[in-house]
Amino acid sequence: MKETADLEEMWRAARPSDGCIICGRAGQEGMRVCGQLICDACEREIVQTEVEDDAYRRYVEQMKLIWLSALAL
Ligand SMILES: [Zn+2]
């Protein structure tokens, strides 16, 4: 069991940008922002979800900044 966990950790460390930065799932199709992957499901969620709590709101603001800086490149 431990070996599996170590392997997963190594895999993650070796390919840091391969998982969605939001849900953490790897191997998802999606958009890359500054080398960070946002999978389609999370992108849709961000766009559709009502801003309800402060943490989410802050997160969305962060994402906007990342998007903007990516567009400005
Ligand atoms: Zn995701």
N, CA, C, O and the ligand as a Tripos MOL2 file, in Angstrom:
@<TRIPOS>MOLECULE
protein
  293   291    74     0     0
PROTEIN
NO_CHARGES

@<TRIPOS>ATOM
      1 N           0.8300   -1.2060    0.0000 N.3       1 MET1
      2 CA          0.0000    0.0000    0.0000 C.3       1 MET1
      3 C           0.8670    1.2590    0.0000 C.2       1 MET1
      4 O           0.6120    2.2150   -0.7310 O.2       1 MET1
      5 N           1.9090    1.2250    0.8520 N.am      2 LYS2
      6 CA          2.7700    2.3980    0.9470 C.3       2 LYS2
      7 C           3.5010    2.6460   -0.3690 C.2       2 LYS2
      8 O           3.6930    3.7870   -0.7920 O.2       2 LYS2
      9 N           3.9020    1.5490   -1.0020 N.am      3 GLU3
     10 CA          4.6130    1.7050   -2.2710 C.3       3 GLU3
     11 C           3.7440    2.3980   -3.3140 C.2       3 GLU3
     12 O           4.2180    3.2230   -4.0940 O.2       3 GLU3
     13 N           2.4820    2.0490   -3.3070 N.am      4 THR4
     14 CA          1.5560    2.6830   -4.2520 C.3       4 THR4
     15 C           1.4760    4.1710   -3.9820 C.2       4 THR4
     16 O           1.4980    4.9840   -4.9060 O.2       4 THR4
     17 N           1.3830    4.5200   -2.7170 N.am      5 ALA5
     18 CA          1.2750    5.9340   -2.3550 C.3       5 ALA5
     19 C           2.5380    6.6830   -2.7840 C.2       5 ALA5
     20 O           2.4630    7.7940   -3.3080 O.2       5 ALA5
     21 N           3.6940    6.0630   -2.5560 N.am      6 ASP6
     22 CA          4.9450    6.7100   -2.9490 C.3       6 ASP6
     23 C           5.0120    6.9070   -4.4630 C.2       6 ASP6
     24 O           5.4670    7.9360   -4.9620 O.2       6 ASP6
     25 N           4.5480    5.8990   -5.1620 N.am      7 LEU7
     26 CA          4.5450    6.0010   -6.6220 C.3       7 LEU7
     27 C           3.6550    7.1460   -7.0820 C.2       7 LEU7
     28 O           4.0150    7.9190   -7.9700 O.2       7 LEU7
     29 N           2.5130    7.2360   -6.4720 N.am      8 GLU8
     30 CA          1.5940    8.3100   -6.8320 C.3       8 GLU8
     31 C           2.2210    9.6670   -6.5570 C.2       8 GLU8
     32 O           2.0830   10.6090   -7.3370 O.2       8 GLU8
     33 N           2.9050    9.7380   -5.4380 N.am      9 GLU9
     34 CA          3.5310   11.0040   -5.0580 C.3       9 GLU9
     35 C           4.6460   11.3720   -6.0350 C.2       9 GLU9
     36 O           4.7970   12.5280   -6.4290 O.2       9 GLU9
     37 N           5.4190   10.3590   -6.4120 N.am     10 MET10
     38 CA          6.4910   10.5960   -7.3770 C.3      10 MET10
     39 C           5.9220   11.0600   -8.7010 C.2      10 MET10
     40 O           6.4400   11.9730   -9.3440 O.2      10 MET10
     41 N           4.8530   10.4110   -9.0850 N.am     11 TRP11
     42 CA          4.1980   10.7380  -10.3630 C.3      11 TRP11
     43 C           3.7240   12.1800  -10.3430 C.2      11 TRP11
     44 O           3.8800   12.9260  -11.3100 O.2      11 TRP11
     45 N           3.1440   12.5440   -9.2180 N.am     12 ARG12
     46 CA          2.6350   13.8990   -9.0900 C.3      12 ARG12
     47 C           3.7800   14.9190   -9.0960 C.2      12 ARG12
     48 O           3.6810   15.9820   -9.7080 O.2      12 ARG12
     49 N           4.8530   14.5740   -8.4100 N.am     13 ALA13
     50 CA          5.9810   15.4920   -8.3140 C.3      13 ALA13
     51 C           6.6760   15.6570   -9.6570 C.2      13 ALA13
     52 O           7.1750   16.7310   -9.9940 O.2      13 ALA13
     53 N           6.6950   14.5560  -10.4200 N.am     14 ALA14
     54 CA          7.3800   14.5970  -11.7070 C.3      14 ALA14
     55 C           6.5690   15.3680  -12.7410 C.2      14 ALA14
     56 O           7.1200   15.9530  -13.6740 O.2      14 ALA14
     57 N           5.2660   15.3600  -12.5600 N.am     15 ARG15
     58 CA          4.4130   16.0440  -13.5270 C.3      15 ARG15
     59 C           3.4630   16.9920  -12.7910 C.2      15 ARG15
     60 O           2.2580   16.7520  -12.7230 O.2      15 ARG15
     61 N           4.0120   18.0430  -12.2570 N.am     16 PRO16
     62 CA          3.2460   18.9180  -11.3660 C.3      16 PRO16
     63 C           2.0810   19.6220  -12.0380 C.2      16 PRO16
     64 O           1.1060   19.9770  -11.3750 O.2      16 PRO16
     65 N           2.1680   19.8260  -13.3320 N.am     17 SER17
     66 CA          1.1160   20.5930  -13.9780 C.3      17 SER17
     67 C           0.1150   19.6970  -14.6890 C.2      17 SER17
     68 O          -0.7140   20.1720  -15.4650 O.2      17 SER17
     69 N           0.1950   18.3980  -14.4210 N.am     18 ASP18
     70 CA         -0.6730   17.4940  -15.1480 C.3      18 ASP18
     71 C          -2.0320   17.3060  -14.5030 C.2      18 ASP18
     72 O          -2.9830   16.8660  -15.1500 O.2      18 ASP18
     73 N          -2.1190   17.6390  -13.2320 N.am     19 GLY19
     74 CA         -3.4130   17.5290  -12.5820 C.3      19 GLY19
     75 C          -4.1250   18.8670  -12.6170 C.2      19 GLY19
     76 O          -3.4960   19.9240  -12.6690 O.2      19 GLY19
     77 N          -5.4270   18.8050  -12.5880 N.am     20 CYS20
     78 CA         -6.2030   20.0300  -12.5120 C.3      20 CYS20
     79 C          -5.8720   20.7310  -11.1940 C.2      20 CYS20
     80 O          -5.8550   20.0980  -10.1380 O.2      20 CYS20
     81 N          -5.6100   22.0270  -11.2550 N.am     21 ILE21
     82 CA         -5.2080   22.7260  -10.0310 C.3      21 ILE21
     83 C          -6.3790   22.9090   -9.0910 C.2      21 ILE21
     84 O          -6.1950   23.2900   -7.9350 O.2      21 ILE21
     85 N          -7.5720   22.6440   -9.5700 N.am     22 ILE22
     86 CA         -8.7430   22.8170   -8.7220 C.3      22 ILE22
     87 C          -9.1750   21.5120   -8.0860 C.2      22 ILE22
     88 O          -9.2570   21.4160   -6.8610 O.2      22 ILE22
     89 N          -9.4520   20.5110   -8.8980 N.am     23 CYS23
     90 CA         -9.9400   19.2570   -8.3310 C.3      23 CYS23
     91 C          -8.8120   18.2430   -8.1500 C.2      23 CYS23
     92 O          -8.9820   17.2360   -7.4630 O.2      23 CYS23
     93 N          -7.6480   18.5150   -8.7730 N.am     24 GLY24
     94 CA         -6.4990   17.6530   -8.5650 C.3      24 GLY24
     95 C          -6.4900   16.3990   -9.4180 C.2      24 GLY24
     96 O          -5.5540   15.6030   -9.3430 O.2      24 GLY24
     97 N          -7.5160   16.2160  -10.2230 N.am     25 ARG25
     98 CA         -7.5600   15.0260  -11.0580 C.3      25 ARG25
     99 C          -6.5830   15.1490  -12.2100 C.2      25 ARG25
    100 O          -6.4740   16.1960  -12.8470 O.2      25 ARG25
    101 N          -5.8770   14.0630  -12.4650 N.am     26 ALA26
    102 CA         -4.9150   14.0690  -13.5670 C.3      26 ALA26
    103 C          -5.5670   13.5040  -14.8140 C.2      26 ALA26
    104 O          -6.5940   12.8290  -14.7470 O.2      26 ALA26
    105 N          -4.9600   13.7880  -15.9410 N.am     27 GLY27
    106 CA         -5.4300   13.2160  -17.1910 C.3      27 GLY27
    107 C          -6.7200   13.8120  -17.6940 C.2      27 GLY27
    108 O          -7.4050   13.2080  -18.5190 O.2      27 GLY27
    109 N          -7.0610   14.9840  -17.2120 N.am     28 GLN28
    110 CA         -8.2870   15.6360  -17.6790 C.3      28 GLN28
    111 C          -7.9720   16.5630  -18.8450 C.2      28 GLN28
    112 O          -6.8930   17.1500  -18.9240 O.2      28 GLN28
    113 N          -8.9200   16.6760  -19.7270 N.am     29 GLU29
    114 CA         -8.7960   17.6700  -20.7800 C.3      29 GLU29
    115 C          -9.2340   19.0080  -20.2100 C.2      29 GLU29
    116 O         -10.1400   19.0780  -19.3800 O.2      29 GLU29
    117 N          -8.5850   20.0600  -20.6610 N.am     30 GLY30
    118 CA         -8.9870   21.3490  -20.1490 C.3      30 GLY30
    119 C          -8.1060   22.4380  -20.7050 C.2      30 GLY30
    120 O          -7.3750   22.2310  -21.6730 O.2      30 GLY30
    121 N          -8.1770   23.5910  -20.0930 N.am     31 MET31
    122 CA         -7.3670   24.7000  -20.5580 C.3      31 MET31
    123 C          -6.1740   24.8740  -19.6350 C.2      31 MET31
    124 O          -6.2270   24.5530  -18.4480 O.2      31 MET31
    125 N          -5.1030   25.3870  -20.2080 N.am     32 ARG32
    126 CA         -3.9260   25.6510  -19.3920 C.3      32 ARG32
    127 C          -3.7660   27.1410  -19.2190 C.2      32 ARG32
    128 O          -3.8100   27.9000  -20.1870 O.2      32 ARG32
    129 N          -3.5820   27.5540  -17.9870 N.am     33 VAL33
    130 CA         -3.3510   28.9510  -17.6910 C.3      33 VAL33
    131 C          -2.0150   29.0410  -16.9730 C.2      33 VAL33
    132 O          -1.8510   28.5260  -15.8670 O.2      33 VAL33
    133 N          -1.0730   29.6980  -17.6120 N.am     34 CYS34
    134 CA          0.2690   29.8060  -17.0340 C.3      34 CYS34
    135 C           0.8110   28.4230  -16.6800 C.2      34 CYS34
    136 O           1.4480   28.2540  -15.6400 O.2      34 CYS34
    137 N           0.5650   27.4530  -17.5230 N.am     35 GLY35
    138 CA          1.0780   26.1150  -17.2850 C.3      35 GLY35
    139 C           0.2620   25.3100  -16.2930 C.2      35 GLY35
    140 O           0.5620   24.1450  -16.0320 O.2      35 GLY35
    141 N          -0.7710   25.9290  -15.7390 N.am     36 GLN36
    142 CA         -1.6300   25.2200  -14.8010 C.3      36 GLN36
    143 C          -2.8640   24.7290  -15.5340 C.2      36 GLN36
    144 O          -3.4790   25.4520  -16.3180 O.2      36 GLN36
    145 N          -3.2090   23.4780  -15.2570 N.am     37 LEU37
    146 CA         -4.3690   22.9260  -15.9350 C.3      37 LEU37
    147 C          -5.6460   23.1750  -15.1430 C.2      37 LEU37
    148 O          -5.7070   22.9540  -13.9340 O.2      37 LEU37
    149 N          -6.6510   23.6360  -15.8560 N.am     38 ILE38
    150 CA         -7.9850   23.7090  -15.2720 C.3      38 ILE38
    151 C          -8.8740   22.8400  -16.1380 C.2      38 ILE38
    152 O          -9.0810   23.1370  -17.3150 O.2      38 ILE38
    153 N          -9.3980   21.7710  -15.5680 N.am     39 CYS39
    154 CA        -10.1410   20.8210  -16.3910 C.3      39 CYS39
    155 C         -11.4900   21.4210  -16.7900 C.2      39 CYS39
    156 O         -11.9790   22.3740  -16.1840 O.2      39 CYS39
    157 N         -12.0600   20.8320  -17.8170 N.am     40 ASP40
    158 CA        -13.3200   21.3560  -18.3560 C.3      40 ASP40
    159 C         -14.4050   21.4250  -17.3010 C.2      40 ASP40
    160 O         -15.1600   22.3940  -17.2350 O.2      40 ASP40
    161 N         -14.4800   20.3850  -16.4720 N.am     41 ALA41
    162 CA        -15.5320   20.3420  -15.4580 C.3      41 ALA41
    163 C         -15.3900   21.5020  -14.4870 C.2      41 ALA41
    164 O         -16.3770   22.1460  -14.1320 O.2      41 ALA41
    165 N         -14.1500   21.7700  -14.0550 N.am     42 CYS42
    166 CA        -13.9430   22.8440  -13.0910 C.3      42 CYS42
    167 C         -14.1340   24.2080  -13.7490 C.2      42 CYS42
    168 O         -14.6370   25.1450  -13.1280 O.2      42 CYS42
    169 N         -13.7380   24.3040  -14.9810 N.am     43 GLU43
    170 CA        -13.9210   25.5610  -15.6860 C.3      43 GLU43
    171 C         -15.4060   25.8850  -15.7730 C.2      43 GLU43
    172 O         -15.8300   27.0120  -15.5140 O.2      43 GLU43
    173 N         -16.1830   24.8770  -16.1420 N.am     44 ARG44
    174 CA        -17.6310   25.0680  -16.2100 C.3      44 ARG44
    175 C         -18.1770   25.4620  -14.8490 C.2      44 ARG44
    176 O         -19.0340   26.3380  -14.7360 O.2      44 ARG44
    177 N         -17.6640   24.7970  -13.8150 N.am     45 GLU45
    178 CA        -18.1490   25.0610  -12.4720 C.3      45 GLU45
    179 C         -17.8660   26.5020  -12.0560 C.2      45 GLU45
    180 O         -18.7080   27.1760  -11.4640 O.2      45 GLU45
    181 N         -16.6650   26.9490  -12.3810 N.am     46 ILE46
    182 CA        -16.3010   28.3250  -12.0300 C.3      46 ILE46
    183 C         -17.2280   29.3010  -12.7340 C.2      46 ILE46
    184 O         -17.6950   30.2770  -12.1470 O.2      46 ILE46
    185 N         -17.4800   29.0210  -13.9850 N.am     47 VAL47
    186 CA        -18.2990   29.9400  -14.7670 C.3      47 VAL47
    187 C         -19.7480   29.9430  -14.2950 C.2      47 VAL47
    188 O         -20.4110   30.9800  -14.2850 O.2      47 VAL47
    189 N         -20.2260   28.7640  -13.9050 N.am     48 GLN48
    190 CA        -21.6540   28.6500  -13.6080 C.3      48 GLN48
    191 C         -22.0210   28.8640  -12.1480 C.2      48 GLN48
    192 O         -23.1260   29.3050  -11.8330 O.2      48 GLN48
    193 N         -21.0870   28.5480  -11.2620 N.am     49 THR49
    194 CA        -21.4340   28.5930   -9.8460 C.3      49 THR49
    195 C         -21.6690   30.0130   -9.3570 C.2      49 THR49
    196 O         -20.9150   30.9350   -9.6660 O.2      49 THR49
    197 N         -22.7160   30.1550   -8.6010 N.am     50 GLU50
    198 CA        -22.9740   31.4340   -7.9650 C.3      50 GLU50
    199 C         -21.9150   31.6640   -6.8960 C.2      50 GLU50
    200 O         -21.4970   30.7380   -6.2010 O.2      50 GLU50
    201 N         -21.5020   32.8850   -6.7840 N.am     51 VAL51
    202 CA        -20.5170   33.1920   -5.7450 C.3      51 VAL51
    203 C         -21.2420   33.3060   -4.4090 C.2      51 VAL51
    204 O         -22.0040   34.2420   -4.1690 O.2      51 VAL51
    205 N         -20.9840   32.3340   -3.5570 N.am     52 GLU52
    206 CA        -21.7430   32.2780   -2.3160 C.3      52 GLU52
    207 C         -20.9010   32.5420   -1.0800 C.2      52 GLU52
    208 O         -21.3140   33.2830   -0.1880 O.2      52 GLU52
    209 N         -19.7340   31.9440   -1.0270 N.am     53 ASP53
    210 CA        -18.9550   32.1570    0.1870 C.3      53 ASP53
    211 C         -17.6310   32.8450   -0.1190 C.2      53 ASP53
    212 O         -17.1620   32.8520   -1.2570 O.2      53 ASP53
    213 N         -17.0560   33.4070    0.8970 N.am     54 ASP54
    214 CA        -15.8650   34.2390    0.7430 C.3      54 ASP54
    215 C         -14.6840   33.4820    0.1590 C.2      54 ASP54
    216 O         -13.9320   34.0090   -0.6610 O.2      54 ASP54
    217 N         -14.5330   32.2260    0.5990 N.am     55 ALA55
    218 CA        -13.4010   31.4500    0.1180 C.3      55 ALA55
    219 C         -13.5120   31.2490   -1.3810 C.2      55 ALA55
    220 O         -12.5310   31.3790   -2.1130 O.2      55 ALA55
    221 N         -14.7060   30.9350   -1.8260 N.am     56 TYR56
    222 CA        -14.9010   30.7160   -3.2500 C.3      56 TYR56
    223 C         -14.6950   32.0090   -4.0250 C.2      56 TYR56
    224 O         -14.0940   32.0330   -5.0990 O.2      56 TYR56
    225 N         -15.2110   33.0740   -3.4430 N.am     57 ARG57
    226 CA        -15.0940   34.3740   -4.0820 C.3      57 ARG57
    227 C         -13.6200   34.7630   -4.2510 C.2      57 ARG57
    228 O         -13.1950   35.2520   -5.2970 O.2      57 ARG57
    229 N         -12.8610   34.5230   -3.1720 N.am     58 ARG58
    230 CA        -11.4430   34.8370   -3.2140 C.3      58 ARG58
    231 C         -10.7570   33.9960   -4.2850 C.2      58 ARG58
    232 O          -9.8910   34.4620   -5.0250 O.2      58 ARG58
    233 N         -11.1840   32.7430   -4.3320 N.am     59 TYR59
    234 CA        -10.5970   31.8350   -5.3020 C.3      59 TYR59
    235 C         -10.8660   32.3070   -6.7270 C.2      59 TYR59
    236 O          -9.9780   32.3070   -7.5810 O.2      59 TYR59
    237 N         -12.0920   32.7010   -6.9560 N.am     60 VAL60
    238 CA        -12.4490   33.1710   -8.2930 C.3      60 VAL60
    239 C         -11.6460   34.4160   -8.6570 C.2      60 VAL60
    240 O         -11.2000   34.5780   -9.7930 O.2      60 VAL60
    241 N         -11.4760   35.2840   -7.6780 N.am     61 GLU61
    242 CA        -10.6760   36.4870   -7.9280 C.3      61 GLU61
    243 C          -9.2470   36.1150   -8.3130 C.2      61 GLU61
    244 O          -8.6490   36.7160   -9.2050 O.2      61 GLU61
    245 N          -8.7160   35.1100   -7.6200 N.am     62 GLN62
    246 CA         -7.3680   34.6340   -7.9200 C.3      62 GLN62
    247 C          -7.2960   34.1060   -9.3460 C.2      62 GLN62
    248 O          -6.3660   34.3970  -10.0970 O.2      62 GLN62
    249 N          -8.3120   33.3170   -9.6910 N.am     63 MET63
    250 CA         -8.3310   32.7390  -11.0260 C.3      63 MET63
    251 C          -8.4010   33.8380  -12.0770 C.2      63 MET63
    252 O          -7.7600   33.7530  -13.1250 O.2      63 MET63
    253 N          -9.1730   34.8530  -11.7890 N.am     64 LYS64
    254 CA         -9.2910   35.9560  -12.7380 C.3      64 LYS64
    255 C          -7.9360   36.6120  -12.9620 C.2      64 LYS64
    256 O          -7.5740   36.9530  -14.0880 O.2      64 LYS64
    257 N          -7.1950   36.7820  -11.8750 N.am     65 LEU65
    258 CA         -5.8720   37.3900  -11.9840 C.3      65 LEU65
    259 C          -4.9560   36.5210  -12.8390 C.2      65 LEU65
    260 O          -4.1870   37.0240  -13.6590 O.2      65 LEU65
    261 N          -5.0520   35.2130  -12.6340 N.am     66 ILE66
    262 CA         -4.2140   34.3060  -13.4190 C.3      66 ILE66
    263 C          -4.5920   34.3970  -14.8900 C.2      66 ILE66
    264 O          -3.7340   34.4580  -15.7700 O.2      66 ILE66
    265 N          -5.8930   34.4040  -15.1320 N.am     67 TRP67
    266 CA         -6.3640   34.5090  -16.5070 C.3      67 TRP67
    267 C          -5.8940   35.8010  -17.1520 C.2      67 TRP67
    268 O          -5.3840   35.8150  -18.2730 O.2      67 TRP67
    269 N          -6.0790   36.8800  -16.4160 N.am     68 LEU68
    270 CA         -5.6900   38.1870  -16.9480 C.3      68 LEU68
    271 C          -4.2070   38.2500  -17.2420 C.2      68 LEU68
    272 O          -3.7900   38.7630  -18.2800 O.2      68 LEU68
    273 N          -3.4100   37.7230  -16.3180 N.am     69 SER69
    274 CA         -1.9660   37.7850  -16.5430 C.3      69 SER69
    275 C          -1.5840   36.9010  -17.7220 C.2      69 SER69
    276 O          -0.6400   37.2050  -18.4510 O.2      69 SER69
    277 N          -2.3140   35.8130  -17.9070 N.am     70 ALA70
    278 CA         -2.0500   34.9380  -19.0440 C.3      70 ALA70
    279 C          -2.3890   35.6500  -20.3500 C.2      70 ALA70
    280 O          -1.6660   35.5390  -21.3400 O.2      70 ALA70
    281 N          -3.4820   36.3700  -20.3360 N.am     71 LEU71
    282 CA         -3.9050   37.0870  -21.5370 C.3      71 LEU71
    283 C          -2.9470   38.2250  -21.8590 C.2      71 LEU71
    284 O          -2.7650   38.5890  -23.0210 O.2      71 LEU71
    285 N          -2.3450   38.7740  -20.8320 N.am     72 ALA72
    286 CA         -1.4730   39.9400  -21.0120 C.3      72 ALA72
    287 C          -0.0980   39.5490  -21.5400 C.2      72 ALA72
    288 O           0.6690   40.4090  -21.9740 O.2      72 ALA72
    289 N           0.2180   38.2490  -21.5030 N.am     73 LEU73
    290 CA          1.5350   37.8120  -21.9380 C.3      73 LEU73
    291 C           1.7530   38.0540  -23.4380 C.2      73 LEU73
    292 O           2.8200   37.7380  -23.9660 O.2      73 LEU73
    293 ZN        -10.7670   20.0180  -12.2600 Zn       74 ZN74
@<TRIPOS>BOND
     1     1     2 1
     2     2     3 1
     3     3     4 2
     4     3     5 am
     5     5     6 1
     6     6     7 1
     7     7     8 2
     8     7     9 am
     9     9    10 1
    10    10    11 1
    11    11    12 2
    12    11    13 am
    13    13    14 1
    14    14    15 1
    15    15    16 2
    16    15    17 am
    17    17    18 1
    18    18    19 1
    19    19    20 2
    20    19    21 am
    21    21    22 1
    22    22    23 1
    23    23    24 2
    24    23    25 am
    25    25    26 1
    26    26    27 1
    27    27    28 2
    28    27    29 am
    29    29    30 1
    30    30    31 1
    31    31    32 2
    32    31    33 am
    33    33    34 1
    34    34    35 1
    35    35    36 2
    36    35    37 am
    37    37    38 1
    38    38    39 1
    39    39    40 2
    40    39    41 am
    41    41    42 1
    42    42    43 1
    43    43    44 2
    44    43    45 am
    45    45    46 1
    46    46    47 1
    47    47    48 2
    48    47    49 am
    49    49    50 1
    50    50    51 1
    51    51    52 2
    52    51    53 am
    53    53    54 1
    54    54    55 1
    55    55    56 2
    56    55    57 am
    57    57    58 1
    58    58    59 1
    59    59    60 2
    60    59    61 am
    61    61    62 1
    62    62    63 1
    63    63    64 2
    64    63    65 am
    65    65    66 1
    66    66    67 1
    67    67    68 2
    68    67    69 am
    69    69    70 1
    70    70    71 1
    71    71    72 2
    72    71    73 am
    73    73    74 1
    74    74    75 1
    75    75    76 2
    76    75    77 am
    77    77    78 1
    78    78    79 1
    79    79    80 2
    80    79    81 am
    81    81    82 1
    82    82    83 1
    83    83    84 2
    84    83    85 am
    85    85    86 1
    86    86    87 1
    87    87    88 2
    88    87    89 am
    89    89    90 1
    90    90    91 1
    91    91    92 2
    92    91    93 am
    93    93    94 1
    94    94    95 1
    95    95    96 2
    96    95    97 am
    97    97    98 1
    98    98    99 1
    99    99   100 2
   100    99   101 am
   101   101   102 1
   102   102   103 1
   103   103   104 2
   104   103   105 am
   105   105   106 1
   106   106   107 1
   107   107   108 2
   108   107   109 am
   109   109   110 1
   110   110   111 1
   111   111   112 2
   112   111   113 am
   113   113   114 1
   114   114   115 1
   115   115   116 2
   116   115   117 am
   117   117   118 1
   118   118   119 1
   119   119   120 2
   120   119   121 am
   121   121   122 1
   122   122   123 1
   123   123   124 2
   124   123   125 am
   125   125   126 1
   126   126   127 1
   127   127   128 2
   128   127   129 am
   129   129   130 1
   130   130   131 1
   131   131   132 2
   132   131   133 am
   133   133   134 1
   134   134   135 1
   135   135   136 2
   136   135   137 am
   137   137   138 1
   138   138   139 1
   139   139   140 2
   140   139   141 am
   141   141   142 1
   142   142   143 1
   143   143   144 2
   144   143   145 am
   145   145   146 1
   146   146   147 1
   147   147   148 2
   148   147   149 am
   149   149   150 1
   150   150   151 1
   151   151   152 2
   152   151   153 am
   153   153   154 1
   154   154   155 1
   155   155   156 2
   156   155   157 am
   157   157   158 1
   158   158   159 1
   159   159   160 2
   160   159   161 am
   161   161   162 1
   162   162   163 1
   163   163   164 2
   164   163   165 am
   165   165   166 1
   166   166   167 1
   167   167   168 2
   168   167   169 am
   169   169   170 1
   170   170   171 1
   171   171   172 2
   172   171   173 am
   173   173   174 1
   174   174   175 1
   175   175   176 2
   176   175   177 am
   177   177   178 1
   178   178   179 1
   179   179   180 2
   180   179   181 am
   181   181   182 1
   182   182   183 1
   183   183   184 2
   184   183   185 am
   185   185   186 1
   186   186   187 1
   187   187   188 2
   188   187   189 am
   189   189   190 1
   190   190   191 1
   191   191   192 2
   192   191   193 am
   193   193   194 1
   194   194   195 1
   195   195   196 2
   196   195   197 am
   197   197   198 1
   198   198   199 1
   199   199   200 2
   200   199   201 am
   201   201   202 1
   202   202   203 1
   203   203   204 2
   204   203   205 am
   205   205   206 1
   206   206   207 1
   207   207   208 2
   208   207   209 am
   209   209   210 1
   210   210   211 1
   211   211   212 2
   212   211   213 am
   213   213   214 1
   214   214   215 1
   215   215   216 2
   216   215   217 am
   217   217   218 1
   218   218   219 1
   219   219   220 2
   220   219   221 am
   221   221   222 1
   222   222   223 1
   223   223   224 2
   224   223   225 am
   225   225   226 1
   226   226   227 1
   227   227   228 2
   228   227   229 am
   229   229   230 1
   230   230   231 1
   231   231   232 2
   232   231   233 am
   233   233   234 1
   234   234   235 1
   235   235   236 2
   236   235   237 am
   237   237   238 1
   238   238   239 1
   239   239   240 2
   240   239   241 am
   241   241   242 1
   242   242   243 1
   243   243   244 2
   244   243   245 am
   245   245   246 1
   246   246   247 1
   247   247   248 2
   248   247   249 am
   249   249   250 1
   250   250   251 1
   251   251   252 2
   252   251   253 am
   253   253   254 1
   254   254   255 1
   255   255   256 2
   256   255   257 am
   257   257   258 1
   258   258   259 1
   259   259   260 2
   260   259   261 am
   261   261   262 1
   262   262   263 1
   263   263   264 2
   264   263   265 am
   265   265   266 1
   266   266   267 1
   267   267   268 2
   268   267   269 am
   269   269   270 1
   270   270   271 1
   271   271   272 2
   272   271   273 am
   273   273   274 1
   274   274   275 1
   275   275   276 2
   276   275   277 am
   277   277   278 1
   278   278   279 1
   279   279   280 2
   280   279   281 am
   281   281   282 1
   282   282   283 1
   283   283   284 2
   284   283   285 am
   285   285   286 1
   286   286   287 1
   287   287   288 2
   288   287   289 am
   289   289   290 1
   290   290   291 1
   291   291   292 2
@<TRIPOS>SUBSTRUCTURE
     1 MET1         2 RESIDUE 1 A MET
     2 LYS2         6 RESIDUE 1 A LYS
     3 GLU3        10 RESIDUE 1 A GLU
     4 THR4        14 RESIDUE 1 A THR
     5 ALA5        18 RESIDUE 1 A ALA
     6 ASP6        22 RESIDUE 1 A ASP
     7 LEU7        26 RESIDUE 1 A LEU
     8 GLU8        30 RESIDUE 1 A GLU
     9 GLU9        34 RESIDUE 1 A GLU
    10 MET10       38 RESIDUE 1 A MET
    11 TRP11       42 RESIDUE 1 A TRP
    12 ARG12       46 RESIDUE 1 A ARG
    13 ALA13       50 RESIDUE 1 A ALA
    14 ALA14       54 RESIDUE 1 A ALA
    15 ARG15       58 RESIDUE 1 A ARG
    16 PRO16       62 RESIDUE 1 A PRO
    17 SER17       66 RESIDUE 1 A SER
    18 ASP18       70 RESIDUE 1 A ASP
    19 GLY19       74 RESIDUE 1 A GLY
    20 CYS20       78 RESIDUE 1 A CYS
    21 ILE21       82 RESIDUE 1 A ILE
    22 ILE22       86 RESIDUE 1 A ILE
    23 CYS23       90 RESIDUE 1 A CYS
    24 GLY24       94 RESIDUE 1 A GLY
    25 ARG25       98 RESIDUE 1 A ARG
    26 ALA26      102 RESIDUE 1 A ALA
    27 GLY27      106 RESIDUE 1 A GLY
    28 GLN28      110 RESIDUE 1 A GLN
    29 GLU29      114 RESIDUE 1 A GLU
    30 GLY30      118 RESIDUE 1 A GLY
    31 MET31      122 RESIDUE 1 A MET
    32 ARG32      126 RESIDUE 1 A ARG
    33 VAL33      130 RESIDUE 1 A VAL
    34 CYS34      134 RESIDUE 1 A CYS
    35 GLY35      138 RESIDUE 1 A GLY
    36 GLN36      142 RESIDUE 1 A GLN
    37 LEU37      146 RESIDUE 1 A LEU
    38 ILE38      150 RESIDUE 1 A ILE
    39 CYS39      154 RESIDUE 1 A CYS
    40 ASP40      158 RESIDUE 1 A ASP
    41 ALA41      162 RESIDUE 1 A ALA
    42 CYS42      166 RESIDUE 1 A CYS
    43 GLU43      170 RESIDUE 1 A GLU
    44 ARG44      174 RESIDUE 1 A ARG
    45 GLU45      178 RESIDUE 1 A GLU
    46 ILE46      182 RESIDUE 1 A ILE
    47 VAL47      186 RESIDUE 1 A VAL
    48 GLN48      190 RESIDUE 1 A GLN
    49 THR49      194 RESIDUE 1 A THR
    50 GLU50      198 RESIDUE 1 A GLU
    51 VAL51      202 RESIDUE 1 A VAL
    52 GLU52      206 RESIDUE 1 A GLU
    53 ASP53      210 RESIDUE 1 A ASP
    54 ASP54      214 RESIDUE 1 A ASP
    55 ALA55      218 RESIDUE 1 A ALA
    56 TYR56      222 RESIDUE 1 A TYR
    57 ARG57      226 RESIDUE 1 A ARG
    58 ARG58      230 RESIDUE 1 A ARG
    59 TYR59      234 RESIDUE 1 A TYR
    60 VAL60      238 RESIDUE 1 A VAL
    61 GLU61      242 RESIDUE 1 A GLU
    62 GLN62      246 RESIDUE 1 A GLN
    63 MET63      250 RESIDUE 1 A MET
    64 LYS64      254 RESIDUE 1 A LYS
    65 LEU65      258 RESIDUE 1 A LEU
    66 ILE66      262 RESIDUE 1 A ILE
    67 TRP67      266 RESIDUE 1 A TRP
    68 LEU68      270 RESIDUE 1 A LEU
    69 SER69      274 RESIDUE 1 A SER
    70 ALA70      278 RESIDUE 1 A ALA
    71 LEU71      282 RESIDUE 1 A LEU
    72 ALA72      286 RESIDUE 1 A ALA
    73 LEU73      290 RESIDUE 1 A LEU
    74 ZN74       293 GROUP 0 **** ****
